[in-house]
Amino acid sequence: MICLADNDYILKLAACDLLSETLALLDLELGDVYVLPSAKYKISTDKRLQAKFGAGAERALAFLKTVSEIDSKPDK
């Protein structure tokens, strides 16, 4: 199974420290999770998100380093 995860989903699960548990519940491995290339950039540069999610934002960034990015270039 492939999981496409958006920033809000990742941030909220990371804030509750539930990323690993959620993957286990859904029977997913880290290699099954794909995110947009902009996810790391958005979370690492948005000071409002960092203030709102605190340690959760750091957990989200660590998680994003372990999953795959979607090739967002459109087909010609």
PyMOL Python script that loads the backbone (N, CA, C, O; Angstrom):
from pymol import cmd

cmd.read_pdbstr("""\
ATOM      1  N   MET A   1       0.845  -1.165   0.000  1.00  0.00           N
ATOM      2  CA  MET A   1       0.000   0.000   0.000  1.00  0.00           C
ATOM      3  C   MET A   1       0.900   1.240   0.000  1.00  0.00           C
ATOM      4  O   MET A   1       1.985   1.234   0.581  1.00  0.00           O
ATOM      5  N   ILE A   2       0.439   2.279  -0.648  1.00  0.00           N
ATOM      6  CA  ILE A   2       1.155   3.554  -0.677  1.00  0.00           C
ATOM      7  C   ILE A   2       0.321   4.581   0.079  1.00  0.00           C
ATOM      8  O   ILE A   2      -0.902   4.627  -0.055  1.00  0.00           O
ATOM      9  N   CYS A   3       0.992   5.394   0.866  1.00  0.00           N
ATOM     10  CA  CYS A   3       0.325   6.445   1.633  1.00  0.00           C
ATOM     11  C   CYS A   3       0.836   7.791   1.165  1.00  0.00           C
ATOM     12  O   CYS A   3       2.039   8.051   1.204  1.00  0.00           O
ATOM     13  N   LEU A   4      -0.068   8.645   0.725  1.00  0.00           N
ATOM     14  CA  LEU A   4       0.276  10.016   0.372  1.00  0.00           C
ATOM     15  C   LEU A   4      -0.137  10.900   1.541  1.00  0.00           C
ATOM     16  O   LEU A   4      -1.323  11.015   1.852  1.00  0.00           O
ATOM     17  N   ALA A   5       0.848  11.524   2.189  1.00  0.00           N
ATOM     18  CA  ALA A   5       0.565  12.279   3.408  1.00  0.00           C
ATOM     19  C   ALA A   5       0.809  13.761   3.194  1.00  0.00           C
ATOM     20  O   ALA A   5       1.814  14.154   2.602  1.00  0.00           O
ATOM     21  N   ASP A   6      -0.112  14.580   3.675  1.00  0.00           N
ATOM     22  CA  ASP A   6       0.076  16.027   3.548  1.00  0.00           C
ATOM     23  C   ASP A   6       0.668  16.604   4.834  1.00  0.00           C
ATOM     24  O   ASP A   6       0.754  15.920   5.854  1.00  0.00           O
ATOM     25  N   ASN A   7       1.070  17.860   4.770  1.00  0.00           N
ATOM     26  CA  ASN A   7       1.754  18.515   5.887  1.00  0.00           C
ATOM     27  C   ASN A   7       0.920  18.511   7.160  1.00  0.00           C
ATOM     28  O   ASN A   7       1.441  18.213   8.235  1.00  0.00           O
ATOM     29  N   ASP A   8      -0.363  18.837   7.059  1.00  0.00           N
ATOM     30  CA  ASP A   8      -1.212  18.910   8.249  1.00  0.00           C
ATOM     31  C   ASP A   8      -1.305  17.555   8.943  1.00  0.00           C
ATOM     32  O   ASP A   8      -1.218  17.471  10.168  1.00  0.00           O
ATOM     33  N   TYR A   9      -1.478  16.518   8.171  1.00  0.00           N
ATOM     34  CA  TYR A   9      -1.558  15.153   8.693  1.00  0.00           C
ATOM     35  C   TYR A   9      -0.274  14.817   9.452  1.00  0.00           C
ATOM     36  O   TYR A   9      -0.325  14.312  10.573  1.00  0.00           O
ATOM     37  N   ILE A  10       0.855  15.094   8.847  1.00  0.00           N
ATOM     38  CA  ILE A  10       2.143  14.781   9.462  1.00  0.00           C
ATOM     39  C   ILE A  10       2.356  15.621  10.720  1.00  0.00           C
ATOM     40  O   ILE A  10       2.761  15.093  11.756  1.00  0.00           O
ATOM     41  N   LEU A  11       2.091  16.910  10.637  1.00  0.00           N
ATOM     42  CA  LEU A  11       2.293  17.789  11.788  1.00  0.00           C
ATOM     43  C   LEU A  11       1.416  17.397  12.976  1.00  0.00           C
ATOM     44  O   LEU A  11       1.890  17.383  14.112  1.00  0.00           O
ATOM     45  N   LYS A  12       0.174  17.087  12.733  1.00  0.00           N
ATOM     46  CA  LYS A  12      -0.731  16.750  13.833  1.00  0.00           C
ATOM     47  C   LYS A  12      -0.353  15.425  14.478  1.00  0.00           C
ATOM     48  O   LYS A  12      -0.398  15.296  15.701  1.00  0.00           O
ATOM     49  N   LEU A  13       0.013  14.455  13.680  1.00  0.00           N
ATOM     50  CA  LEU A  13       0.458  13.180  14.249  1.00  0.00           C
ATOM     51  C   LEU A  13       1.778  13.344  14.989  1.00  0.00           C
ATOM     52  O   LEU A  13       1.974  12.743  16.046  1.00  0.00           O
ATOM     53  N   ALA A  14       2.685  14.153  14.446  1.00  0.00           N
ATOM     54  CA  ALA A  14       3.973  14.395  15.102  1.00  0.00           C
ATOM     55  C   ALA A  14       3.777  15.143  16.418  1.00  0.00           C
ATOM     56  O   ALA A  14       4.474  14.867  17.394  1.00  0.00           O
ATOM     57  N   ALA A  15       2.843  16.082  16.455  1.00  0.00           N
ATOM     58  CA  ALA A  15       2.576  16.840  17.679  1.00  0.00           C
ATOM     59  C   ALA A  15       2.127  15.917  18.809  1.00  0.00           C
ATOM     60  O   ALA A  15       2.436  16.155  19.976  1.00  0.00           O
ATOM     61  N   CYS A  16       1.401  14.871  18.455  1.00  0.00           N
ATOM     62  CA  CYS A  16       0.928  13.894  19.444  1.00  0.00           C
ATOM     63  C   CYS A  16       1.878  12.708  19.582  1.00  0.00           C
ATOM     64  O   CYS A  16       1.598  11.764  20.321  1.00  0.00           O
ATOM     65  N   ASP A  17       2.997  12.760  18.873  1.00  0.00           N
ATOM     66  CA  ASP A  17       4.002  11.687  18.852  1.00  0.00           C
ATOM     67  C   ASP A  17       3.367  10.347  18.458  1.00  0.00           C
ATOM     68  O   ASP A  17       3.609   9.314  19.082  1.00  0.00           O
ATOM     69  N   LEU A  18       2.546  10.400  17.397  1.00  0.00           N
ATOM     70  CA  LEU A  18       1.824   9.210  16.940  1.00  0.00           C
ATOM     71  C   LEU A  18       2.203   8.757  15.533  1.00  0.00           C
ATOM     72  O   LEU A  18       1.490   7.945  14.944  1.00  0.00           O
ATOM     73  N   LEU A  19       3.296   9.256  14.985  1.00  0.00           N
ATOM     74  CA  LEU A  19       3.667   8.864  13.615  1.00  0.00           C
ATOM     75  C   LEU A  19       3.954   7.364  13.513  1.00  0.00           C
ATOM     76  O   LEU A  19       3.415   6.691  12.635  1.00  0.00           O
ATOM     77  N   SER A  20       4.786   6.844  14.392  1.00  0.00           N
ATOM     78  CA  SER A  20       5.133   5.417  14.339  1.00  0.00           C
ATOM     79  C   SER A  20       3.915   4.537  14.571  1.00  0.00           C
ATOM     80  O   SER A  20       3.715   3.541  13.875  1.00  0.00           O
ATOM     81  N   GLU A  21       3.102   4.912  15.557  1.00  0.00           N
ATOM     82  CA  GLU A  21       1.916   4.126  15.869  1.00  0.00           C
ATOM     83  C   GLU A  21       0.930   4.116  14.705  1.00  0.00           C
ATOM     84  O   GLU A  21       0.302   3.094  14.428  1.00  0.00           O
ATOM     85  N   THR A  22       0.795   5.254  14.027  1.00  0.00           N
ATOM     86  CA  THR A  22      -0.120   5.337  12.897  1.00  0.00           C
ATOM     87  C   THR A  22       0.350   4.458  11.747  1.00  0.00           C
ATOM     88  O   THR A  22      -0.454   3.765  11.123  1.00  0.00           O
ATOM     89  N   LEU A  23       1.649   4.483  11.467  1.00  0.00           N
ATOM     90  CA  LEU A  23       2.182   3.618  10.406  1.00  0.00           C
ATOM     91  C   LEU A  23       1.948   2.157  10.748  1.00  0.00           C
ATOM     92  O   LEU A  23       1.569   1.370   9.880  1.00  0.00           O
ATOM     93  N   ALA A  24       2.169   1.787  11.996  1.00  0.00           N
ATOM     94  CA  ALA A  24       1.951   0.399  12.413  1.00  0.00           C
ATOM     95  C   ALA A  24       0.482   0.010  12.287  1.00  0.00           C
ATOM     96  O   ALA A  24       0.161  -1.083  11.820  1.00  0.00           O
ATOM     97  N   LEU A  25      -0.401   0.901  12.703  1.00  0.00           N
ATOM     98  CA  LEU A  25      -1.841   0.638  12.635  1.00  0.00           C
ATOM     99  C   LEU A  25      -2.301   0.437  11.190  1.00  0.00           C
ATOM    100  O   LEU A  25      -3.146  -0.412  10.907  1.00  0.00           O
ATOM    101  N   LEU A  26      -1.731   1.230  10.286  1.00  0.00           N
ATOM    102  CA  LEU A  26      -2.094   1.136   8.865  1.00  0.00           C
ATOM    103  C   LEU A  26      -1.285   0.085   8.124  1.00  0.00           C
ATOM    104  O   LEU A  26      -1.437  -0.082   6.914  1.00  0.00           O
ATOM    105  N   ASP A  27      -0.427  -0.623   8.845  1.00  0.00           N
ATOM    106  CA  ASP A  27       0.443  -1.658   8.273  1.00  0.00           C
ATOM    107  C   ASP A  27       1.312  -1.076   7.145  1.00  0.00           C
ATOM    108  O   ASP A  27       1.417  -1.649   6.060  1.00  0.00           O
ATOM    109  N   LEU A  28       1.929   0.079   7.436  1.00  0.00           N
ATOM    110  CA  LEU A  28       2.787   0.766   6.467  1.00  0.00           C
ATOM    111  C   LEU A  28       4.217   0.819   6.969  1.00  0.00           C
ATOM    112  O   LEU A  28       4.464   0.879   8.173  1.00  0.00           O
ATOM    113  N   GLU A  29       5.150   0.795   6.040  1.00  0.00           N
ATOM    114  CA  GLU A  29       6.559   1.007   6.334  1.00  0.00           C
ATOM    115  C   GLU A  29       6.896   2.427   5.897  1.00  0.00           C
ATOM    116  O   GLU A  29       6.127   3.045   5.161  1.00  0.00           O
ATOM    117  N   LEU A  30       8.030   2.949   6.340  1.00  0.00           N
ATOM    118  CA  LEU A  30       8.445   4.291   5.935  1.00  0.00           C
ATOM    119  C   LEU A  30       8.560   4.401   4.419  1.00  0.00           C
ATOM    120  O   LEU A  30       8.274   5.457   3.856  1.00  0.00           O
ATOM    121  N   GLY A  31       8.969   3.340   3.757  1.00  0.00           N
ATOM    122  CA  GLY A  31       9.106   3.341   2.300  1.00  0.00           C
ATOM    123  C   GLY A  31       7.781   3.433   1.563  1.00  0.00           C
ATOM    124  O   GLY A  31       7.760   3.671   0.355  1.00  0.00           O
ATOM    125  N   ASP A  32       6.677   3.247   2.274  1.00  0.00           N
ATOM    126  CA  ASP A  32       5.349   3.332   1.672  1.00  0.00           C
ATOM    127  C   ASP A  32       4.783   4.750   1.707  1.00  0.00           C
ATOM    128  O   ASP A  32       3.747   5.020   1.098  1.00  0.00           O
ATOM    129  N   VAL A  33       5.456   5.655   2.415  1.00  0.00           N
ATOM    130  CA  VAL A  33       4.942   7.003   2.621  1.00  0.00           C
ATOM    131  C   VAL A  33       5.613   7.974   1.649  1.00  0.00           C
ATOM    132  O   VAL A  33       6.837   7.994   1.519  1.00  0.00           O
ATOM    133  N   TYR A  34       4.796   8.776   0.973  1.00  0.00           N
ATOM    134  CA  TYR A  34       5.278   9.770   0.016  1.00  0.00           C
ATOM    135  C   TYR A  34       4.716  11.140   0.380  1.00  0.00           C
ATOM    136  O   TYR A  34       3.557  11.264   0.776  1.00  0.00           O
ATOM    137  N   VAL A  35       5.548  12.158   0.240  1.00  0.00           N
ATOM    138  CA  VAL A  35       5.144  13.537   0.520  1.00  0.00           C
ATOM    139  C   VAL A  35       5.594  14.427  -0.631  1.00  0.00           C
ATOM    140  O   VAL A  35       6.451  14.046  -1.428  1.00  0.00           O
ATOM    141  N   LEU A  36       5.013  15.602  -0.705  1.00  0.00           N
ATOM    142  CA  LEU A  36       5.467  16.574  -1.705  1.00  0.00           C
ATOM    143  C   LEU A  36       6.851  17.095  -1.318  1.00  0.00           C
ATOM    144  O   LEU A  36       7.164  17.203  -0.133  1.00  0.00           O
ATOM    145  N   PRO A  37       7.673  17.414  -2.304  1.00  0.00           N
ATOM    146  CA  PRO A  37       9.005  17.962  -1.994  1.00  0.00           C
ATOM    147  C   PRO A  37       8.940  19.244  -1.168  1.00  0.00           C
ATOM    148  O   PRO A  37       9.888  19.558  -0.448  1.00  0.00           O
ATOM    149  N   SER A  38       7.867  19.970  -1.256  1.00  0.00           N
ATOM    150  CA  SER A  38       7.735  21.232  -0.518  1.00  0.00           C
ATOM    151  C   SER A  38       7.471  21.034   0.969  1.00  0.00           C
ATOM    152  O   SER A  38       7.566  21.993   1.735  1.00  0.00           O
ATOM    153  N   ALA A  39       7.145  19.831   1.395  1.00  0.00           N
ATOM    154  CA  ALA A  39       6.782  19.598   2.802  1.00  0.00           C
ATOM    155  C   ALA A  39       7.911  19.988   3.748  1.00  0.00           C
ATOM    156  O   ALA A  39       7.686  20.717   4.715  1.00  0.00           O
ATOM    157  N   LYS A  40       9.123  19.508   3.476  1.00  0.00           N
ATOM    158  CA  LYS A  40      10.260  19.841   4.349  1.00  0.00           C
ATOM    159  C   LYS A  40      10.484  21.345   4.387  1.00  0.00           C
ATOM    160  O   LYS A  40      10.703  21.927   5.449  1.00  0.00           O
ATOM    161  N   TYR A  41      10.428  21.958   3.227  1.00  0.00           N
ATOM    162  CA  TYR A  41      10.665  23.400   3.140  1.00  0.00           C
ATOM    163  C   TYR A  41       9.613  24.165   3.933  1.00  0.00           C
ATOM    164  O   TYR A  41       9.950  25.064   4.704  1.00  0.00           O
ATOM    165  N   LYS A  42       8.365  23.821   3.754  1.00  0.00           N
ATOM    166  CA  LYS A  42       7.264  24.528   4.413  1.00  0.00           C
ATOM    167  C   LYS A  42       7.388  24.440   5.931  1.00  0.00           C
ATOM    168  O   LYS A  42       7.272  25.450   6.624  1.00  0.00           O
ATOM    169  N   ILE A  43       7.619  23.256   6.437  1.00  0.00           N
ATOM    170  CA  ILE A  43       7.676  23.069   7.885  1.00  0.00           C
ATOM    171  C   ILE A  43       8.942  23.694   8.472  1.00  0.00           C
ATOM    172  O   ILE A  43       8.912  24.233   9.578  1.00  0.00           O
ATOM    173  N   SER A  44      10.044  23.624   7.743  1.00  0.00           N
ATOM    174  CA  SER A  44      11.302  24.154   8.286  1.00  0.00           C
ATOM    175  C   SER A  44      11.393  25.678   8.225  1.00  0.00           C
ATOM    176  O   SER A  44      12.172  26.272   8.969  1.00  0.00           O
ATOM    177  N   THR A  45      10.617  26.319   7.358  1.00  0.00           N
ATOM    178  CA  THR A  45      10.723  27.776   7.216  1.00  0.00           C
ATOM    179  C   THR A  45       9.550  28.551   7.798  1.00  0.00           C
ATOM    180  O   THR A  45       9.661  29.761   7.998  1.00  0.00           O
ATOM    181  N   ASP A  46       8.447  27.903   8.072  1.00  0.00           N
ATOM    182  CA  ASP A  46       7.259  28.597   8.577  1.00  0.00           C
ATOM    183  C   ASP A  46       7.345  28.731  10.099  1.00  0.00           C
ATOM    184  O   ASP A  46       7.091  27.775  10.833  1.00  0.00           O
ATOM    185  N   LYS A  47       7.700  29.908  10.551  1.00  0.00           N
ATOM    186  CA  LYS A  47       7.880  30.166  11.990  1.00  0.00           C
ATOM    187  C   LYS A  47       6.578  30.002  12.773  1.00  0.00           C
ATOM    188  O   LYS A  47       6.603  29.612  13.941  1.00  0.00           O
ATOM    189  N   ARG A  48       5.435  30.297  12.136  1.00  0.00           N
ATOM    190  CA  ARG A  48       4.145  30.124  12.825  1.00  0.00           C
ATOM    191  C   ARG A  48       3.881  28.651  13.111  1.00  0.00           C
ATOM    192  O   ARG A  48       3.414  28.294  14.192  1.00  0.00           O
ATOM    193  N   LEU A  49       4.185  27.797  12.129  1.00  0.00           N
ATOM    194  CA  LEU A  49       4.009  26.354  12.343  1.00  0.00           C
ATOM    195  C   LEU A  49       4.941  25.861  13.436  1.00  0.00           C
ATOM    196  O   LEU A  49       4.539  25.066  14.285  1.00  0.00           O
ATOM    197  N   GLN A  50       6.171  26.323  13.421  1.00  0.00           N
ATOM    198  CA  GLN A  50       7.131  25.897  14.433  1.00  0.00           C
ATOM    199  C   GLN A  50       6.697  26.327  15.825  1.00  0.00           C
ATOM    200  O   GLN A  50       6.847  25.571  16.785  1.00  0.00           O
ATOM    201  N   ALA A  51       6.156  27.546  15.941  1.00  0.00           N
ATOM    202  CA  ALA A  51       5.677  28.027  17.239  1.00  0.00           C
ATOM    203  C   ALA A  51       4.445  27.237  17.689  1.00  0.00           C
ATOM    204  O   ALA A  51       4.315  26.900  18.866  1.00  0.00           O
ATOM    205  N   LYS A  52       3.566  26.953  16.770  1.00  0.00           N
ATOM    206  CA  LYS A  52       2.327  26.248  17.102  1.00  0.00           C
ATOM    207  C   LYS A  52       2.581  24.798  17.497  1.00  0.00           C
ATOM    208  O   LYS A  52       1.990  24.305  18.457  1.00  0.00           O
ATOM    209  N   PHE A  53       3.464  24.108  16.758  1.00  0.00           N
ATOM    210  CA  PHE A  53       3.665  22.681  16.975  1.00  0.00           C
ATOM    211  C   PHE A  53       4.910  22.351  17.797  1.00  0.00           C
ATOM    212  O   PHE A  53       5.069  21.209  18.228  1.00  0.00           O
ATOM    213  N   GLY A  54       5.788  23.315  18.021  1.00  0.00           N
ATOM    214  CA  GLY A  54       6.947  23.118  18.882  1.00  0.00           C
ATOM    215  C   GLY A  54       7.745  21.873  18.546  1.00  0.00           C
ATOM    216  O   GLY A  54       8.227  21.713  17.424  1.00  0.00           O
ATOM    217  N   ALA A  55       7.882  20.983  19.539  1.00  0.00           N
ATOM    218  CA  ALA A  55       8.644  19.748  19.348  1.00  0.00           C
ATOM    219  C   ALA A  55       8.021  18.875  18.261  1.00  0.00           C
ATOM    220  O   ALA A  55       8.716  18.089  17.617  1.00  0.00           O
ATOM    221  N   GLY A  56       6.717  19.013  18.057  1.00  0.00           N
ATOM    222  CA  GLY A  56       6.052  18.258  16.996  1.00  0.00           C
ATOM    223  C   GLY A  56       6.590  18.623  15.629  1.00  0.00           C
ATOM    224  O   GLY A  56       6.689  17.762  14.754  1.00  0.00           O
ATOM    225  N   ALA A  57       6.939  19.887  15.429  1.00  0.00           N
ATOM    226  CA  ALA A  57       7.514  20.309  14.148  1.00  0.00           C
ATOM    227  C   ALA A  57       8.877  19.670  13.941  1.00  0.00           C
ATOM    228  O   ALA A  57       9.221  19.285  12.823  1.00  0.00           O
ATOM    229  N   GLU A  58       9.651  19.555  15.004  1.00  0.00           N
ATOM    230  CA  GLU A  58      10.957  18.894  14.909  1.00  0.00           C
ATOM    231  C   GLU A  58      10.794  17.412  14.608  1.00  0.00           C
ATOM    232  O   GLU A  58      11.543  16.855  13.807  1.00  0.00           O
ATOM    233  N   ARG A  59       9.815  16.767  15.247  1.00  0.00           N
ATOM    234  CA  ARG A  59       9.549  15.347  14.960  1.00  0.00           C
ATOM    235  C   ARG A  59       9.076  15.178  13.522  1.00  0.00           C
ATOM    236  O   ARG A  59       9.451  14.217  12.850  1.00  0.00           O
ATOM    237  N   ALA A  60       8.255  16.109  13.051  1.00  0.00           N
ATOM    238  CA  ALA A  60       7.773  16.042  11.665  1.00  0.00           C
ATOM    239  C   ALA A  60       8.937  16.164  10.688  1.00  0.00           C
ATOM    240  O   ALA A  60       8.998  15.419   9.710  1.00  0.00           O
ATOM    241  N   LEU A  61       9.851  17.083  10.934  1.00  0.00           N
ATOM    242  CA  LEU A  61      11.016  17.241  10.054  1.00  0.00           C
ATOM    243  C   LEU A  61      11.889  15.995  10.063  1.00  0.00           C
ATOM    244  O   LEU A  61      12.385  15.576   9.017  1.00  0.00           O
ATOM    245  N   ALA A  62      12.080  15.402  11.230  1.00  0.00           N
ATOM    246  CA  ALA A  62      12.868  14.163  11.313  1.00  0.00           C
ATOM    247  C   ALA A  62      12.176  13.054  10.526  1.00  0.00           C
ATOM    248  O   ALA A  62      12.834  12.277   9.834  1.00  0.00           O
ATOM    249  N   PHE A  63      10.848  12.978  10.631  1.00  0.00           N
ATOM    250  CA  PHE A  63      10.079  11.985   9.891  1.00  0.00           C
ATOM    251  C   PHE A  63      10.204  12.212   8.385  1.00  0.00           C
ATOM    252  O   PHE A  63      10.374  11.261   7.621  1.00  0.00           O
ATOM    253  N   LEU A  64      10.120  13.458   7.967  1.00  0.00           N
ATOM    254  CA  LEU A  64      10.193  13.781   6.543  1.00  0.00           C
ATOM    255  C   LEU A  64      11.529  13.392   5.926  1.00  0.00           C
ATOM    256  O   LEU A  64      11.606  13.133   4.725  1.00  0.00           O
ATOM    257  N   LYS A  65      12.569  13.349   6.728  1.00  0.00           N
ATOM    258  CA  LYS A  65      13.887  12.929   6.228  1.00  0.00           C
ATOM    259  C   LYS A  65      13.940  11.436   5.946  1.00  0.00           C
ATOM    260  O   LYS A  65      14.863  10.965   5.281  1.00  0.00           O
ATOM    261  N   THR A  66      12.956  10.682   6.446  1.00  0.00           N
ATOM    262  CA  THR A  66      12.980   9.226   6.311  1.00  0.00           C
ATOM    263  C   THR A  66      12.016   8.689   5.266  1.00  0.00           C
ATOM    264  O   THR A  66      12.033   7.494   4.971  1.00  0.00           O
ATOM    265  N   VAL A  67      11.177   9.549   4.701  1.00  0.00           N
ATOM    266  CA  VAL A  67      10.187   9.088   3.718  1.00  0.00           C
ATOM    267  C   VAL A  67      10.547   9.595   2.320  1.00  0.00           C
ATOM    268  O   VAL A  67      11.458  10.406   2.158  1.00  0.00           O
ATOM    269  N   SER A  68       9.825   9.108   1.325  1.00  0.00           N
ATOM    270  CA  SER A  68      10.101   9.466  -0.068  1.00  0.00           C
ATOM    271  C   SER A  68       9.318  10.702  -0.496  1.00  0.00           C
ATOM    272  O   SER A  68       8.252  11.010   0.036  1.00  0.00           O
ATOM    273  N   GLU A  69       9.880  11.390  -1.465  1.00  0.00           N
ATOM    274  CA  GLU A  69       9.193  12.538  -2.041  1.00  0.00           C
ATOM    275  C   GLU A  69       8.548  12.151  -3.354  1.00  0.00           C
ATOM    276  O   GLU A  69       9.086  11.336  -4.104  1.00  0.00           O
ATOM    277  N   ILE A  70       7.398  12.735  -3.629  1.00  0.00           N
ATOM    278  CA  ILE A  70       6.703  12.533  -4.895  1.00  0.00           C
ATOM    279  C   ILE A  70       7.416  13.352  -5.958  1.00  0.00           C
ATOM    280  O   ILE A  70       7.783  14.505  -5.727  1.00  0.00           O
ATOM    281  N   ASP A  71       7.606  12.758  -7.103  1.00  0.00           N
ATOM    282  CA  ASP A  71       8.143  13.511  -8.229  1.00  0.00           C
ATOM    283  C   ASP A  71       6.996  14.384  -8.749  1.00  0.00           C
ATOM    284  O   ASP A  71       6.066  13.891  -9.388  1.00  0.00           O
ATOM    285  N   SER A  72       7.077  15.675  -8.468  1.00  0.00           N
ATOM    286  CA  SER A  72       5.964  16.560  -8.766  1.00  0.00           C
ATOM    287  C   SER A  72       6.011  17.161 -10.169  1.00  0.00           C
ATOM    288  O   SER A  72       5.194  18.020 -10.500  1.00  0.00           O
ATOM    289  N   LYS A  73       6.946  16.726 -10.983  1.00  0.00           N
ATOM    290  CA  LYS A  73       7.007  17.250 -12.352  1.00  0.00           C
ATOM    291  C   LYS A  73       5.916  16.595 -13.186  1.00  0.00           C
ATOM    292  O   LYS A  73       5.806  15.369 -13.208  1.00  0.00           O
ATOM    293  N   PRO A  74       5.120  17.386 -13.862  1.00  0.00           N
ATOM    294  CA  PRO A  74       4.026  16.803 -14.663  1.00  0.00           C
ATOM    295  C   PRO A  74       4.560  16.044 -15.875  1.00  0.00           C
ATOM    296  O   PRO A  74       5.617  16.367 -16.418  1.00  0.00           O
ATOM    297  N   ASP A  75       3.819  15.052 -16.275  1.00  0.00           N
ATOM    298  CA  ASP A  75       4.144  14.316 -17.494  1.00  0.00           C
ATOM    299  C   ASP A  75       3.897  15.213 -18.690  1.00  0.00           C
ATOM    300  O   ASP A  75       2.983  16.037 -18.677  1.00  0.00           O
ATOM    301  N   LYS A  76       4.709  15.055 -19.724  1.00  0.00           N
ATOM    302  CA  LYS A  76       4.535  15.864 -20.926  1.00  0.00           C
ATOM    303  C   LYS A  76       3.649  15.172 -21.909  1.00  0.00           C
ATOM    304  O   LYS A  76       3.388  15.706 -22.987  1.00  0.00           O
TER     305      LYS A  76
END
""", "prot")
cmd.dss("prot")
cmd.show_as("cartoon", "prot")
cmd.util.cbc("prot")
cmd.orient("prot")
